Amino acid sequence: MKKNKKPGFSTLAVHAGEARKKYADSVTTPIVQTSTYVFHDAKDIKDYTSGKKYRYEYLRYGNPTVDVAEKKLAALDGAEAALLFASGMNAITTTLLCFLKTGDHVVFTSDVYKKTLQFIKDDLKRFGIESTMVAPTADEITAAIRPETALIFTESPTNPYMFVVDLKKLVKAAKKAGIPVIIDSTFATPYNQRPLEFGVDLVIHSATKYLAGHNDVLGGVVLGSAENIAKIKAFLKTLGGNIDPHAAYLIIRGLKTFALRIRHQNDSALKIAKWLVKHPKIDKVWHPGLPDHPSYKIAKEQMDGLSGCFAFELKGNLRNTQTFLRNLKLILMGPSLGGTESLISHPATITYYDMTRKQRYALGVRDTLCRLAVGVEDADDIIADLEQALATVKLK
């Protein structure tokens, strides 16, 4: 490797954050499964409490396995530092509570994960924090800024319609107003998009999804400057939503094949989306790699890849959609994404089941909407499964 040449993405995914020589000469990073760490004498305690020497004290404050995962994630997103949490929602809620106070105002976008929407719109309101929900575009977000606006929060791409926010334009307006920008980049992943390169202040991922990639662990991560991450970490020590060492190990394990998985999922998802566009029983496909998607131009300019998840709408009604879902044989029905198994979600009955039809439609969640999270199976097999399930749908 040439001197000073930055390692490639796949190399970082495998090696970043890890010591070359590990305990017992193991290849993989060991799981340090302990809740507490011992002091050896009074001097050891004094060196630690005075700040002279960093060491581990208690799992809620730090862990060597977790540290490796955080360093690896920071390298992939181009961040100074990263902080892992027990879940993606814990990363979001802790970060927002850390930076907001009574009297503040938040601008956020409509096409976001349901629990994020509920937390900002309803839960923050209980603390005297107001919010404005707008369409996921830089212009709409900028227009909603008030004198008391304390931060901007959006996903990009969004869930489930895959709208891509023009980060360069958004950051320029936010910087002018002196407002920090937080991006949930779960659907993009650092392989496809690195918002920090555009001047975004903090990036959040649900590590449960593409980063870990195997549908077997919960985790969340926030990335940004060392100063911002230190501030959030101090707050996390009080709230206690830290990740456990075994979950951190599973994320490290998942990241080893991260680039390989994402490349395959990107390619498969676009191939499947193009096939669905031509199917007579499909009304609309929402994939930013399709020329008719509203974010096509921005996505092409801003992203290196376009994601393995997208949405589509069937022709017909709720009953037709349920018939289609019931007859899938390879694709599993479930609410997550980013793993090795392809999962399909029906937002109207899985995510937004507790809303009225009118409330769902106001958010753009129609009865015939499905979200397909493409796994690592062969794309042709996924297409064959979609084809046979669509064949069972009888339109009037």
BAKELO-317404 format. One record per residue (C-alpha): x, y, z; residue number from 1. Coordinates in steps of 0.2 Angstrom, whole numbers, plus 5000, padded with zeros to 4 digits. Layout:
! BAKELO-317404
r px=X | py=Y | pz=Z | num=NUM;
...
! end
This chain:
! BAKELO-317404
r px=5000 | py=5000 | pz=5000 | num=1;
r px=5007 | py=5017 | pz=4995 | num=2;
r px=5012 | py=5028 | pz=5010 | num=3;
r px=4998 | py=5040 | pz=5016 | num=4;
r px=4985 | py=5032 | pz=5004 | num=5;
r px=4969 | py=5029 | pz=5012 | num=6;
r px=4963 | py=5011 | pz=5013 | num=7;
r px=4948 | py=5006 | pz=5002 | num=8;
r px=4931 | py=5004 | pz=5009 | num=9;
r px=4931 | py=4985 | pz=5010 | num=10;
r px=4948 | py=4986 | pz=5018 | num=11;
r px=4942 | py=4998 | pz=5031 | num=12;
r px=4926 | py=4988 | pz=5034 | num=13;
r px=4937 | py=4973 | pz=5039 | num=14;
r px=4952 | py=4981 | pz=5048 | num=15;
r px=4948 | py=4998 | pz=5054 | num=16;
r px=4948 | py=5000 | pz=5073 | num=17;
r px=4955 | py=4983 | pz=5076 | num=18;
r px=4973 | py=4980 | pz=5084 | num=19;
r px=4984 | py=4969 | pz=5073 | num=20;
r px=4989 | py=4959 | pz=5088 | num=21;
r px=4974 | py=4953 | pz=5098 | num=22;
r px=4971 | py=4943 | pz=5114 | num=23;
r px=4977 | py=4925 | pz=5112 | num=24;
r px=4982 | py=4929 | pz=5094 | num=25;
r px=4964 | py=4928 | pz=5088 | num=26;
r px=4960 | py=4934 | pz=5071 | num=27;
r px=4943 | py=4942 | pz=5077 | num=28;
r px=4941 | py=4955 | pz=5091 | num=29;
r px=4936 | py=4946 | pz=5107 | num=30;
r px=4920 | py=4949 | pz=5116 | num=31;
r px=4925 | py=4957 | pz=5133 | num=32;
r px=4909 | py=4951 | pz=5142 | num=33;
r px=4910 | py=4960 | pz=5159 | num=34;
r px=4900 | py=4973 | pz=5167 | num=35;
r px=4913 | py=4980 | pz=5178 | num=36;
r px=4932 | py=4981 | pz=5179 | num=37;
r px=4944 | py=4980 | pz=5194 | num=38;
r px=4956 | py=4993 | pz=5201 | num=39;
r px=4973 | py=4986 | pz=5207 | num=40;
r px=4977 | py=4999 | pz=5220 | num=41;
r px=4975 | py=5017 | pz=5226 | num=42;
r px=4986 | py=5024 | pz=5213 | num=43;
r px=4977 | py=5015 | pz=5199 | num=44;
r px=4961 | py=5024 | pz=5206 | num=45;
r px=4969 | py=5041 | pz=5208 | num=46;
r px=4977 | py=5040 | pz=5190 | num=47;
r px=4959 | py=5036 | pz=5183 | num=48;
r px=4949 | py=5049 | pz=5193 | num=49;
r px=4961 | py=5063 | pz=5190 | num=50;
r px=4961 | py=5060 | pz=5171 | num=51;
r px=4979 | py=5055 | pz=5171 | num=52;
r px=4976 | py=5038 | pz=5164 | num=53;
r px=4961 | py=5032 | pz=5154 | num=54;
r px=4955 | py=5014 | pz=5158 | num=55;
r px=4938 | py=5005 | pz=5159 | num=56;
r px=4928 | py=5006 | pz=5175 | num=57;
r px=4910 | py=5000 | pz=5171 | num=58;
r px=4901 | py=4994 | pz=5156 | num=59;
r px=4890 | py=5009 | pz=5155 | num=60;
r px=4905 | py=5020 | pz=5153 | num=61;
r px=4915 | py=5010 | pz=5141 | num=62;
r px=4920 | py=4993 | pz=5134 | num=63;
r px=4935 | py=4987 | pz=5123 | num=64;
r px=4924 | py=4977 | pz=5111 | num=65;
r px=4912 | py=4992 | pz=5109 | num=66;
r px=4927 | py=5004 | pz=5106 | num=67;
r px=4933 | py=4993 | pz=5092 | num=68;
r px=4915 | py=4994 | pz=5084 | num=69;
r px=4914 | py=5013 | pz=5086 | num=70;
r px=4931 | py=5016 | pz=5078 | num=71;
r px=4927 | py=5005 | pz=5063 | num=72;
r px=4910 | py=5014 | pz=5061 | num=73;
r px=4919 | py=5031 | pz=5062 | num=74;
r px=4931 | py=5026 | pz=5049 | num=75;
r px=4918 | py=5021 | pz=5037 | num=76;
r px=4908 | py=5037 | pz=5039 | num=77;
r px=4923 | py=5048 | pz=5039 | num=78;
r px=4919 | py=5054 | pz=5057 | num=79;
r px=4930 | py=5060 | pz=5071 | num=80;
r px=4921 | py=5049 | pz=5083 | num=81;
r px=4906 | py=5037 | pz=5084 | num=82;
r px=4895 | py=5032 | pz=5099 | num=83;
r px=4885 | py=5015 | pz=5099 | num=84;
r px=4868 | py=5013 | pz=5108 | num=85;
r px=4856 | py=4999 | pz=5112 | num=86;
r px=4845 | py=5003 | pz=5097 | num=87;
r px=4843 | py=5015 | pz=5083 | num=88;
r px=4829 | py=5024 | pz=5092 | num=89;
r px=4839 | py=5025 | pz=5107 | num=90;
r px=4852 | py=5034 | pz=5097 | num=91;
r px=4839 | py=5046 | pz=5090 | num=92;
r px=4830 | py=5050 | pz=5107 | num=93;
r px=4846 | py=5052 | pz=5117 | num=94;
r px=4854 | py=5063 | pz=5104 | num=95;
r px=4839 | py=5074 | pz=5102 | num=96;
r px=4836 | py=5076 | pz=5121 | num=97;
r px=4855 | py=5080 | pz=5123 | num=98;
r px=4854 | py=5095 | pz=5111 | num=99;
r px=4836 | py=5102 | pz=5114 | num=100;
r px=4829 | py=5111 | pz=5129 | num=101;
r px=4812 | py=5119 | pz=5133 | num=102;
r px=4807 | py=5133 | pz=5121 | num=103;
r px=4817 | py=5125 | pz=5106 | num=104;
r px=4809 | py=5121 | pz=5089 | num=105;
r px=4813 | py=5107 | pz=5078 | num=106;
r px=4811 | py=5105 | pz=5059 | num=107;
r px=4808 | py=5087 | pz=5054 | num=108;
r px=4802 | py=5079 | pz=5038 | num=109;
r px=4786 | py=5069 | pz=5035 | num=110;
r px=4793 | py=5053 | pz=5027 | num=111;
r px=4802 | py=5046 | pz=5042 | num=112;
r px=4801 | py=5031 | pz=5053 | num=113;
r px=4785 | py=5031 | pz=5063 | num=114;
r px=4793 | py=5030 | pz=5080 | num=115;
r px=4804 | py=5045 | pz=5075 | num=116;
r px=4789 | py=5055 | pz=5070 | num=117;
r px=4780 | py=5051 | pz=5086 | num=118;
r px=4795 | py=5055 | pz=5097 | num=119;
r px=4797 | py=5072 | pz=5089 | num=120;
r px=4779 | py=5077 | pz=5086 | num=121;
r px=4772 | py=5070 | pz=5103 | num=122;
r px=4785 | py=5066 | pz=5116 | num=123;
r px=4796 | py=5081 | pz=5114 | num=124;
r px=4780 | py=5092 | pz=5115 | num=125;
r px=4778 | py=5086 | pz=5133 | num=126;
r px=4795 | py=5095 | pz=5137 | num=127;
r px=4790 | py=5111 | pz=5129 | num=128;
r px=4799 | py=5108 | pz=5113 | num=129;
r px=4789 | py=5112 | pz=5097 | num=130;
r px=4791 | py=5105 | pz=5080 | num=131;
r px=4786 | py=5108 | pz=5062 | num=132;
r px=4784 | py=5093 | pz=5050 | num=133;
r px=4787 | py=5097 | pz=5031 | num=134;
r px=4790 | py=5088 | pz=5015 | num=135;
r px=4808 | py=5080 | pz=5014 | num=136;
r px=4816 | py=5094 | pz=5002 | num=137;
r px=4829 | py=5107 | pz=5006 | num=138;
r px=4817 | py=5121 | pz=5001 | num=139;
r px=4803 | py=5115 | pz=5012 | num=140;
r px=4815 | py=5112 | pz=5027 | num=141;
r px=4823 | py=5129 | pz=5025 | num=142;
r px=4806 | py=5138 | pz=5024 | num=143;
r px=4801 | py=5131 | pz=5041 | num=144;
r px=4815 | py=5138 | pz=5050 | num=145;
r px=4811 | py=5150 | pz=5064 | num=146;
r px=4821 | py=5161 | pz=5076 | num=147;
r px=4819 | py=5148 | pz=5090 | num=148;
r px=4824 | py=5133 | pz=5078 | num=149;
r px=4837 | py=5123 | pz=5087 | num=150;
r px=4840 | py=5109 | pz=5075 | num=151;
r px=4835 | py=5101 | pz=5059 | num=152;
r px=4831 | py=5082 | pz=5058 | num=153;
r px=4828 | py=5072 | pz=5042 | num=154;
r px=4831 | py=5055 | pz=5034 | num=155;
r px=4839 | py=5053 | pz=5018 | num=156;
r px=4834 | py=5043 | pz=5009 | num=157;
r px=4818 | py=5043 | pz=5018 | num=158;
r px=4807 | py=5029 | pz=5024 | num=159;
r px=4798 | py=5022 | pz=5014 | num=160;
r px=4797 | py=5033 | pz=4998 | num=161;
r px=4816 | py=5035 | pz=4996 | num=162;
r px=4816 | py=5054 | pz=4994 | num=163;
r px=4834 | py=5060 | pz=4994 | num=164;
r px=4837 | py=5077 | pz=5002 | num=165;
r px=4849 | py=5089 | pz=4994 | num=166;
r px=4862 | py=5089 | pz=5008 | num=167;
r px=4873 | py=5103 | pz=5000 | num=168;
r px=4858 | py=5115 | pz=4998 | num=169;
r px=4851 | py=5110 | pz=5015 | num=170;
r px=4868 | py=5112 | pz=5024 | num=171;
r px=4871 | py=5129 | pz=5016 | num=172;
r px=4855 | py=5136 | pz=5022 | num=173;
r px=4857 | py=5128 | pz=5040 | num=174;
r px=4874 | py=5135 | pz=5042 | num=175;
r px=4868 | py=5153 | pz=5037 | num=176;
r px=4855 | py=5151 | pz=5051 | num=177;
r px=4867 | py=5144 | pz=5063 | num=178;
r px=4857 | py=5128 | pz=5065 | num=179;
r px=4864 | py=5110 | pz=5066 | num=180;
r px=4858 | py=5097 | pz=5054 | num=181;
r px=4856 | py=5078 | pz=5059 | num=182;
r px=4853 | py=5065 | pz=5046 | num=183;
r px=4847 | py=5048 | pz=5049 | num=184;
r px=4856 | py=5039 | pz=5035 | num=185;
r px=4851 | py=5021 | pz=5039 | num=186;
r px=4844 | py=5018 | pz=5021 | num=187;
r px=4859 | py=5025 | pz=5013 | num=188;
r px=4873 | py=5017 | pz=5023 | num=189;
r px=4891 | py=5025 | pz=5023 | num=190;
r px=4894 | py=5014 | pz=5008 | num=191;
r px=4881 | py=5024 | pz=4997 | num=192;
r px=4882 | py=5041 | pz=5006 | num=193;
r px=4893 | py=5050 | pz=5019 | num=194;
r px=4883 | py=5066 | pz=5025 | num=195;
r px=4897 | py=5072 | pz=5035 | num=196;
r px=4907 | py=5076 | pz=5019 | num=197;
r px=4893 | py=5088 | pz=5015 | num=198;
r px=4894 | py=5097 | pz=5031 | num=199;
r px=4880 | py=5088 | pz=5041 | num=200;
r px=4884 | py=5089 | pz=5060 | num=201;
r px=4878 | py=5072 | pz=5065 | num=202;
r px=4874 | py=5056 | pz=5056 | num=203;
r px=4863 | py=5042 | pz=5064 | num=204;
r px=4861 | py=5024 | pz=5058 | num=205;
r px=4851 | py=5010 | pz=5065 | num=206;
r px=4865 | py=4997 | pz=5065 | num=207;
r px=4852 | py=4984 | pz=5066 | num=208;
r px=4849 | py=4986 | pz=5048 | num=209;
r px=4863 | py=4986 | pz=5034 | num=210;
r px=4878 | py=4989 | pz=5046 | num=211;
r px=4876 | py=4972 | pz=5056 | num=212;
r px=4866 | py=4965 | pz=5041 | num=213;
r px=4860 | py=4948 | pz=5048 | num=214;
r px=4844 | py=4952 | pz=5056 | num=215;
r px=4851 | py=4946 | pz=5073 | num=216;
r px=4855 | py=4961 | pz=5083 | num=217;
r px=4849 | py=4978 | pz=5089 | num=218;
r px=4860 | py=4993 | pz=5089 | num=219;
r px=4861 | py=5011 | pz=5084 | num=220;
r px=4876 | py=5023 | pz=5081 | num=221;
r px=4878 | py=5042 | pz=5080 | num=222;
r px=4893 | py=5049 | pz=5072 | num=223;
r px=4901 | py=5067 | pz=5071 | num=224;
r px=4914 | py=5078 | pz=5078 | num=225;
r px=4924 | py=5072 | pz=5094 | num=226;
r px=4916 | py=5087 | pz=5103 | num=227;
r px=4898 | py=5083 | pz=5099 | num=228;
r px=4900 | py=5064 | pz=5102 | num=229;
r px=4908 | py=5068 | pz=5119 | num=230;
r px=4893 | py=5078 | pz=5124 | num=231;
r px=4881 | py=5064 | pz=5119 | num=232;
r px=4892 | py=5051 | pz=5128 | num=233;
r px=4891 | py=5061 | pz=5144 | num=234;
r px=4872 | py=5061 | pz=5143 | num=235;
r px=4872 | py=5043 | pz=5138 | num=236;
r px=4881 | py=5038 | pz=5154 | num=237;
r px=4866 | py=5045 | pz=5163 | num=238;
r px=4852 | py=5038 | pz=5152 | num=239;
r px=4861 | py=5021 | pz=5151 | num=240;
r px=4855 | py=5016 | pz=5134 | num=241;
r px=4872 | py=5009 | pz=5129 | num=242;
r px=4875 | py=4993 | pz=5119 | num=243;
r px=4881 | py=4977 | pz=5126 | num=244;
r px=4898 | py=4969 | pz=5121 | num=245;
r px=4890 | py=4954 | pz=5112 | num=246;
r px=4879 | py=4965 | pz=5101 | num=247;
r px=4895 | py=4976 | pz=5097 | num=248;
r px=4904 | py=4960 | pz=5092 | num=249;
r px=4890 | py=4955 | pz=5080 | num=250;
r px=4890 | py=4972 | pz=5072 | num=251;
r px=4909 | py=4970 | pz=5070 | num=252;
r px=4906 | py=4953 | pz=5062 | num=253;
r px=4893 | py=4960 | pz=5051 | num=254;
r px=4904 | py=4975 | pz=5045 | num=255;
r px=4917 | py=4962 | pz=5038 | num=256;
r px=4906 | py=4958 | pz=5024 | num=257;
r px=4897 | py=4975 | pz=5023 | num=258;
r px=4904 | py=4982 | pz=5007 | num=259;
r px=4901 | py=4965 | pz=4998 | num=260;
r px=4883 | py=4964 | pz=5004 | num=261;
r px=4878 | py=4982 | pz=5000 | num=262;
r px=4885 | py=4981 | pz=4982 | num=263;
r px=4875 | py=4966 | pz=4979 | num=264;
r px=4859 | py=4973 | pz=4987 | num=265;
r px=4861 | py=4989 | pz=4977 | num=266;
r px=4862 | py=4980 | pz=4961 | num=267;
r px=4848 | py=4968 | pz=4965 | num=268;
r px=4836 | py=4981 | pz=4971 | num=269;
r px=4838 | py=4991 | pz=4955 | num=270;
r px=4836 | py=4976 | pz=4944 | num=271;
r px=4820 | py=4971 | pz=4953 | num=272;
r px=4813 | py=4989 | pz=4953 | num=273;
r px=4815 | py=4990 | pz=4934 | num=274;
r px=4806 | py=4973 | pz=4932 | num=275;
r px=4792 | py=4979 | pz=4943 | num=276;
r px=4790 | py=4995 | pz=4933 | num=277;
r px=4785 | py=4984 | pz=4918 | num=278;
r px=4773 | py=4973 | pz=4927 | num=279;
r px=4754 | py=4976 | pz=4923 | num=280;
r px=4749 | py=4974 | pz=4941 | num=281;
r px=4761 | py=4987 | pz=4948 | num=282;
r px=4755 | py=5005 | pz=4949 | num=283;
r px=4770 | py=5014 | pz=4955 | num=284;
r px=4788 | py=5010 | pz=4960 | num=285;
r px=4798 | py=5022 | pz=4972 | num=286;
r px=4816 | py=5019 | pz=4969 | num=287;
r px=4828 | py=5034 | pz=4967 | num=288;
r px=4837 | py=5025 | pz=4953 | num=289;
r px=4822 | py=5026 | pz=4942 | num=290;
r px=4821 | py=5042 | pz=4931 | num=291;
r px=4803 | py=5046 | pz=4936 | num=292;
r px=4807 | py=5046 | pz=4955 | num=293;
r px=4807 | py=5064 | pz=4961 | num=294;
r px=4824 | py=5062 | pz=4969 | num=295;
r px=4833 | py=5054 | pz=4954 | num=296;
r px=4844 | py=5068 | pz=4949 | num=297;
r px=4849 | py=5072 | pz=4967 | num=298;
r px=4852 | py=5054 | pz=4971 | num=299;
r px=4863 | py=5052 | pz=4956 | num=300;
r px=4874 | py=5067 | pz=4960 | num=301;
r px=4875 | py=5064 | pz=4979 | num=302;
r px=4875 | py=5046 | pz=4982 | num=303;
r px=4888 | py=5032 | pz=4977 | num=304;
r px=4875 | py=5019 | pz=4977 | num=305;
r px=4856 | py=5019 | pz=4979 | num=306;
r px=4851 | py=5007 | pz=4993 | num=307;
r px=4844 | py=4989 | pz=4993 | num=308;
r px=4827 | py=4995 | pz=4999 | num=309;
r px=4812 | py=5003 | pz=4990 | num=310;
r px=4793 | py=5004 | pz=4989 | num=311;
r px=4780 | py=5000 | pz=4977 | num=312;
r px=4761 | py=5001 | pz=4975 | num=313;
r px=4750 | py=4988 | pz=4968 | num=314;
r px=4735 | py=4991 | pz=4957 | num=315;
r px=4719 | py=4987 | pz=4965 | num=316;
r px=4714 | py=4988 | pz=4984 | num=317;
r px=4719 | py=4981 | pz=5001 | num=318;
r px=4712 | py=4964 | pz=4998 | num=319;
r px=4723 | py=4962 | pz=4982 | num=320;
r px=4738 | py=4968 | pz=4991 | num=321;
r px=4735 | py=4955 | pz=5005 | num=322;
r px=4733 | py=4941 | pz=4993 | num=323;
r px=4750 | py=4946 | pz=4985 | num=324;
r px=4758 | py=4946 | pz=5002 | num=325;
r px=4751 | py=4930 | pz=5007 | num=326;
r px=4757 | py=4920 | pz=4992 | num=327;
r px=4775 | py=4925 | pz=4993 | num=328;
r px=4786 | py=4910 | pz=4996 | num=329;
r px=4804 | py=4916 | pz=4996 | num=330;
r px=4802 | py=4934 | pz=5003 | num=331;
r px=4798 | py=4935 | pz=5021 | num=332;
r px=4785 | py=4947 | pz=5028 | num=333;
r px=4793 | py=4957 | pz=5042 | num=334;
r px=4796 | py=4975 | pz=5048 | num=335;
r px=4815 | py=4977 | pz=5046 | num=336;
r px=4827 | py=4979 | pz=5032 | num=337;
r px=4846 | py=4978 | pz=5028 | num=338;
r px=4848 | py=4959 | pz=5032 | num=339;
r px=4853 | py=4944 | pz=5022 | num=340;
r px=4835 | py=4938 | pz=5020 | num=341;
r px=4823 | py=4948 | pz=5009 | num=342;
r px=4809 | py=4956 | pz=5019 | num=343;
r px=4793 | py=4964 | pz=5013 | num=344;
r px=4783 | py=4976 | pz=5024 | num=345;
r px=4765 | py=4982 | pz=5022 | num=346;
r px=4766 | py=4998 | pz=5031 | num=347;
r px=4747 | py=5000 | pz=5032 | num=348;
r px=4745 | py=4985 | pz=5043 | num=349;
r px=4762 | py=4982 | pz=5051 | num=350;
r px=4769 | py=4999 | pz=5055 | num=351;
r px=4753 | py=5011 | pz=5055 | num=352;
r px=4741 | py=4998 | pz=5061 | num=353;
r px=4735 | py=5009 | pz=5075 | num=354;
r px=4731 | py=5024 | pz=5064 | num=355;
r px=4715 | py=5027 | pz=5055 | num=356;
r px=4715 | py=5026 | pz=5036 | num=357;
r px=4713 | py=5045 | pz=5035 | num=358;
r px=4728 | py=5047 | pz=5046 | num=359;
r px=4738 | py=5035 | pz=5036 | num=360;
r px=4734 | py=5043 | pz=5019 | num=361;
r px=4739 | py=5060 | pz=5026 | num=362;
r px=4756 | py=5053 | pz=5028 | num=363;
r px=4756 | py=5045 | pz=5011 | num=364;
r px=4754 | py=5027 | pz=5018 | num=365;
r px=4741 | py=5019 | pz=5006 | num=366;
r px=4733 | py=5002 | pz=5007 | num=367;
r px=4742 | py=4996 | pz=4992 | num=368;
r px=4760 | py=5002 | pz=4997 | num=369;
r px=4773 | py=4988 | pz=5000 | num=370;
r px=4792 | py=4991 | pz=5005 | num=371;
r px=4804 | py=4978 | pz=4999 | num=372;
r px=4821 | py=4976 | pz=5008 | num=373;
r px=4831 | py=4966 | pz=4996 | num=374;
r px=4843 | py=4953 | pz=5004 | num=375;
r px=4858 | py=4944 | pz=4997 | num=376;
r px=4848 | py=4930 | pz=4987 | num=377;
r px=4850 | py=4930 | pz=4969 | num=378;
r px=4839 | py=4944 | pz=4961 | num=379;
r px=4831 | py=4932 | pz=4948 | num=380;
r px=4825 | py=4921 | pz=4962 | num=381;
r px=4817 | py=4936 | pz=4971 | num=382;
r px=4809 | py=4942 | pz=4954 | num=383;
r px=4802 | py=4924 | pz=4951 | num=384;
r px=4794 | py=4925 | pz=4969 | num=385;
r px=4786 | py=4942 | pz=4965 | num=386;
r px=4780 | py=4936 | pz=4949 | num=387;
r px=4771 | py=4920 | pz=4955 | num=388;
r px=4763 | py=4930 | pz=4970 | num=389;
r px=4757 | py=4944 | pz=4958 | num=390;
r px=4750 | py=4930 | pz=4947 | num=391;
r px=4738 | py=4926 | pz=4961 | num=392;
r px=4731 | py=4944 | pz=4961 | num=393;
r px=4714 | py=4945 | pz=4952 | num=394;
r px=4710 | py=4963 | pz=4947 | num=395;
r px=4693 | py=4968 | pz=4942 | num=396;
! end
